[in-house]
Amino acid sequence: MSQTSPRAPRKAIVLAAGLGKRMLPITATLPKPLVKVAGRSLIDFALDKLHEAGVETVVVNVHHFADMLEAHLSTRGTPRIVISDERSELLETGGGVRKALPLLSDEPFITFNSDSLWIEGKEPNLLRLVQAWDPERMDILMLVAPLSTSIGFEGHGDFHQDPDGRLRRRGSDDSAPFAYAGVAIVKPELVHGTPDGPFSANAFYDRAIAGDRLYGLCMDGQWLHVGEPQAIAEAEQCLAASKR
């Protein structure tokens, strides 16, 4: 494993509770994090990347087919996994982090969407992210992917990036060059005081933007957005081509 910064987060949350409606009919019988791409489940990709980056404890929130997901997670040795149980109420991305905050301690932590998948460049992107993390300047550092090279993403982009790395929302612009790639380092202070119940993680991003402290790191490699069933084959083709 490459050397990580002493400030690198040791805890993370993998957001794995969603219903995965866009992945139907597959998710009628399977939680989306257990969907396999090139023979490996999406959540194992996330957990492997976090372990590689030095993360010791990963909180995984569960709701949809929670028993199935917990049974799969129990087969892993590393990293250490702690379950945040959302069986009673689906809390969305922000609410899920809010509920799990007591399990994440008071240090900055990584949030990782369980369907975030990519082909690495020269250096692992999660290691690049933790090495670039600067809590003196940043409240959030998110991994962003260029629309020009991403596969399976049909949106118009989420952010513009200033020369110093700060991110600005697309706003009323027709498009923006970067999409959020589903991974970020977040200070817990941004979660404090948010309401119980369901809400989007955009609330955290807006707090960081308000303080000019939302930064991005451009992905080196290729983001594979596996949002719908037909995206699986396309992602598998890209993964196979990258290994030739």
C-alpha positions, -999 to 999 in steps of 0.1 A, spaced: 0 0 0 13 35 -8 21 58 20 -9 78 31 -10 112 49 -11 111 87 -43 132 82 -59 106 60 -93 95 72 -94 62 90 -132 58 88 -157 58 60 -193 52 52 -205 33 22 -240 44 12 -257 11 4 -293 15 16 -310 28 -16 -338 10 -35 -318 11 -68 -350 17 -88 -332 26 -120 -315 -8 -119 -348 -27 -120 -356 -55 -127 -323 -67 -112 -330 -49 -79 -364 -66 -75 -345 -96 -61 -311 -81 -51 -298 -50 -34 -279 -28 -59 -246 -30 -40 -245 -67 -48 -249 -62 -85 -218 -77 -101 -197 -60 -128 -170 -82 -143 -176 -108 -116 -173 -86 -86 -200 -69 -66 -201 -31 -66 -198 -29 -28 -167 -51 -28 -151 -27 -53 -158 1 -28 -146 -18 2 -114 -29 -15 -106 7 -25 -111 19 10 -89 -8 25 -62 0 -1 -63 37 10 -57 28 47 -93 31 60 -97 8 90 -134 9 98 -163 12 73 -199 19 82 -224 5 58 -260 16 59 -286 -10 50 -323 -9 41 -332 -27 8 -327 -64 11 -307 -56 43 -304 -92 54 -289 -103 21 -264 -74 22 -254 -81 58 -248 -118 50 -225 -108 22 -206 -83 43 -201 -109 70 -179 -129 47 -152 -101 45 -122 -99 68 -111 -64 60 -118 -36 65 -138 -38 97 -174 -33 89 -201 -17 112 -237 -18 101 -260 13 103 -295 -1 103 -320 18 83 -346 -10 79 -373 11 96 -369 42 73 -350 50 42 -330 81 50 -315 92 17 -278 101 13 -277 129 39 -300 113 64 -280 81 62 -248 99 71 -265 119 98 -278 86 115 -243 70 112 -224 100 125 -220 85 161 -202 55 144 -179 78 125 -162 96 154 -152 133 153 -126 131 126 -131 137 89 -144 106 71 -149 93 36 -184 89 20 -185 64 -8 -216 57 -30 -219 19 -33 -223 21 -70 -192 43 -77 -169 23 -101 -139 34 -121 -108 23 -140 -76 36 -123 -51 58 -139 -14 58 -129 -21 60 -92 -52 48 -73 -77 77 -71 -87 71 -35 -50 74 -24 -48 106 -45 -78 119 -27 -65 113 8 -31 127 -1 -47 158 -15 -69 163 16 -61 196 33 -84 203 63 -69 238 67 -85 249 34 -112 223 28 -145 212 44 -152 187 17 -129 173 -10 -148 153 -36 -136 131 -65 -150 145 -97 -150 129 -131 -147 147 -165 -179 142 -185 -157 140 -216 -143 106 -206 -170 91 -184 -191 62 -194 -228 57 -186 -235 92 -172 -261 111 -192 -265 143 -171 -252 177 -179 -225 178 -152 -226 190 -117 -197 214 -111 -173 239 -126 -138 240 -111 -117 271 -104 -80 270 -110 -73 266 -72 -95 235 -71 -127 250 -56 -160 237 -70 -190 257 -81 -224 243 -90 -235 243 -126 -264 266 -116 -283 279 -146 -255 270 -171 -265 245 -198 -236 222 -188 -206 219 -165 -175 198 -172 -174 177 -140 -197 152 -124 -195 141 -88 -180 106 -89 -196 94 -57 -166 97 -33 -157 126 -9 -139 134 23 -162 153 47 -157 171 79 -183 160 106 -190 196 114 -210 199 82 -233 171 95 -239 187 129 -273 203 133 -289 187 103 -324 173 108 -332 137 116 -350 119 89 -345 118 51 -325 144 32 -299 147 5 -262 150 10 -264 181 -11 -271 198 22 -235 192 32 -221 203 -1 -241 235 1 -227 243 35 -192 238 22 -199 260 -8 -212 287 14 -178 289 31 -159 286 -2 -145 253 11 -158 227 -14 -129 214 -34 -126 188 -61 -99 164 -73 -102 153 -109 -103 116 -114 -73 101 -132 -86 72 -153 -122 66 -163 -155 68 -143 -180 40 -150 -214 51 -140 -234 19 -135 -269 33 -130 -290 11 -152 -289 -25 -163 -276 -17 -198 -246 1 -182 -232 -31 -168 -222 -45 -202 -206 -12 -212 -187 -10 -180 -175 -46 -184 -162 -38 -219 -143 -9 -206 -128 -29 -178 -118 -57 -201 -102 -32 -226 -82 -16 -198 -65 -49 -190 -53 -57 -225 
